[in-house]
Amino acid sequence: MKIGRIPYVNCYPVYGAIDRGVVTLEAELVDGVPTDLNRRMAAGELDISVVSAVEYARDADRYLLLPDLAISCDGPVRSVMLFSRYPASELTSRRVLVSRSSMTSVALLELLFENVWRARPRFVAGDAEVTDIVESNDHNAEARLVIGDAALVLGTRHRDRYPYAYDLGQMWKEWTEQPFVFAVWVAQRTTEVKAALVAHAGLIASRNWGLTHLQELAAQAHEATGVKKEICTEYLSGLDYGLSYPHLAGLTEFYRRLVERGRIPNGTLTFLPAA
């Protein structure tokens, strides 16, 4: 069995116990950025993976959601940020760099521009994981979407270049009063149910270990990114790795809005059945 993993700090709590041998997972872990894992799942190259919430909805007939496992926030997410030289409401016709490495973040950004900031910027392809704006070829853009570990790093650097910063998780919360689900874990419908259930149990056990060892994982995140440990602790503590009814309500609301815009076919949620 092959299981996809995003090599960002936000996945440490789910895979930390597996990496340390505390929890055994009889599978090969395959690393990739969100769009890479989305593509591999769509091609049938992975059996189970974390994928963007939009990827699940885009091809829901192909996948089954793993219960109680997601990357969510109920307020600030801290790792999906819009950095801008101007207030977001003044970005009409200005360049905003986005990356298709995170379909969900881009879809959320588009919704916020349309419904909250009431602006129509020019979206152009860029690098959402760049950690040094000064070295980036895209540093002349008026704004940029930054995701993952890079967003944590840039939150403390180059603020003179981009004085306006918007946390997309917080903006969604203020707009809808609901949590936001950025990523979910899914299995191919063709994967043997028993094998998928065993893998799911392993991921849940590892997640539960991770949530009780956030200080250790924050120290690992500090070593990997250079971001202060206390900031990494605050970041990991602010994320939710379950998929409760409130989170499902937020996810359904997100899907409803995307269906209205013709971005996804429907918002149906289908879960991996019990043995």
N, C-alpha and C positions, 0 to 999 in steps of 0.2 A: 504494500500500500504506500502511496505517495501523498504527503500532506503538505500544503503550502503554508509558508510563514513569511510575513513582512518583517524585514530586519530593522524595524524602528523600535525605539524605546517603548512605545505604547504597547508592543506585543510582549515585552519582558514578563509581565505577570502571568501570561498564559503559557509561555514556553520555558520559563525559568527553571521549574522543577524537572522538566524533561531534560534540559541541557545539563543539569547537575546530577542526573541519574537518580533523583529522588523518586520520580515517577517514570515507569517504563512505558514506552509507546512503541509498539511493534510496527514501525513505519519509517520511511525515509522522509526527512524534512527537506523541503525545497524552498530556498529563499528567493524572493523577488519583490519588486515594487508592486503596488496594487494593480496597475494595468497589466503587468506581466503575469501575475497570478490569475487575473480575470481571463486573459487570453489562454493560458494553459488549461484552466478549467473548461472554457468553451471548446477547446480542442480535444478534451478528454484525456489530457496528459496527467492530470492529478485526480485523485479519488475524493479528497476532502481538502478544503482550503478556506482561509479567511479571504473574503472578497469584498469589494465595495458594495454598499447597500444598493446602489443603482445597478450594478452588474447582476445581482440576484433578480431584481424586478425586471430587468431587460430580457431575461431568459428563464423565467420562473418555472416553466414546464420542464426544464432540464435538471433543476436542483431541488434539494430538500434542505430546509433550514435545520441547523442543530439547535435544540432548545437551550435556553438560558446561557447563551454564549454570544457576546458581541462586544464592540468597542463603542461606548456611548458616553454622553455627557448630559448633565442637567444644569447648564450654565456654561462657564468658560471651558474650552477644550485645550487651549494654549498651544496646540500644535497644528492648527489650521487657521492661518492668519492672512489678512489682507494688509499689506504695508503700502502706504500711499503718500505722495507729496502734497496731495490736496484732500479736502474732505470728500468722502465717497460720493456725496450728493452733487459734487462739482466735476465728476469724471466723465460726463457725456462727451463723446468724440475723442477722449484721451485714451492712450494705450494702457491696457491692463494685461500683464503677462499671466498666462495660465498654462497649466500642463495637463495633459491627458493621463498623467500617472495616477490621478485620483479623480475618477468620474464623479463620485459623490460630492467631493469638495467643489468641483467646477459647477455642478448642477445647483448646489446650494448657493454659491456665489451669484449665479445668474438670477435665482429667485430673489435674493436680497436686493440686487440692483433694480430689479423690476418692481418689487413690491414695497421695499423699505426705503431705499435711497433714491428711487425714482430717477435713475440715471441710465444712459445707454452708452457705455464705453465701447472702445474697439478692442475686442479680445484677440490677443496674438499669442502664438506658441512660445513658451519659455520653459525655464527649468524651475520646477516647484521645490526641488531639494537643494538648491544652491545654498552654501553656507557662508559665502563671502561675496557680497554684492559688488564690492570694489573690483574683484577679479572676474565678475560675470560680464559677458558680452552684452547683456540686456540691461545694464545699469542706467540707461537713458530713459527707461520707461517711467511713466508717471505713477504707476502702481503695479504691484505684483502679488499674486497668490503664492504663499509659501506654506508647505506642509511638512509633517514629520519632524525629525530631529532638527532640521534646518530652521524651522519656525522657533524652536526653543532657543537655538543659538542666536538667531537674528533678533530675538526679543530683547537682547541685551547689547546689541551692536548695530551700528549704522543708523541709529534713530535720527541723527542729524540729516541723513539723506532722505529718509521716509518718516517724517514726524507724526503721521497719522497711522494708527494701528487698530485694526478691527478683528476681534476674535469671533469667528463665524459661529461657533457654538453658542456664545453669549448673545449674538445678534438674533439667532433663531429663537432662543429662549425668550428674549424680550418681545419678539414679534408674535410668537404663537403660544407662549407660556407652556411649552412642552419640551421634554428631553429630545435630544437628537441622536440618531444611530448612524454612525459613519461606516461601520463595517460589521459584517456578520460572517459566521462560519457555515459553510454549506457542504453537502455531499452530493455526488452525482446520483441521480435516481437509479442508475445502473449498478451502483455499488451494493454489494451484499449487505443487507440490513444488519445482520449479526456483527459483521466486521466493522461497520460504521458505528454501531452502538458501543463496541469495545473501544474504538478510537475516541468517540465522544466522551466516554467515561474517563479515559486517560487525560483528555484535554481539560475536563472539568476538575479532576483531581489536581492537575498541575496549576490551574487557575486558582483553586482554593488555597494551595500552598503559597502561590505568589502573593495573594492578598494579605497573608499573614507574615510576609517577609519583604514588605515594601522598602524598608530601610536598606536591606541588602541589595535589592534591585536598583534603588536610587543611587547607591554607591557605584554599581556597575554602569549605570547611565551616565554618571559624572565622569567616569573613566573614558567612556566611549565618546562623549560629546564635549567635555570641558565645561559644561554648564554646572553651576554650583549644586552641591548635593541637596541643599534645602529646597532649591527650585525644582529639582528632579522629584523630590519627595512630594512637594505640593502638586506637581503635575500628575504623577501616578495616582495620588490619593484622590484627585478630582475626577478621574475617569471611572466609569462603571463597566464591568465586564459581564454583566448579566443581561437578560432580555425579559424584563418584567412587563407587567401590563401597561404601566405608564410609558415605558420605552416603546412598546408595540404601538401604543396610541400615537406617539410622536412619529414613528416610522410610517404608520398608515397615513398620517396627515401629510408627510413629505411625499409619499407615493401619490396621494390624491392630487396634489398640486402638479406633480410631474405628468400624471395622466392627462390633466386638463391642458397642459402645454404640448401634449403629443410626444413627450420624451420617452415614455415607457408604455407598454400595451395595457397593463393593469397593475393593481396593487395586491394581488392575491398572495397570502402567506400560507405555505404548506410545510409542515415540520416532519422530521424523521420520525417514523412511527416507533412505538415501544415494541420490544421483542414479544 
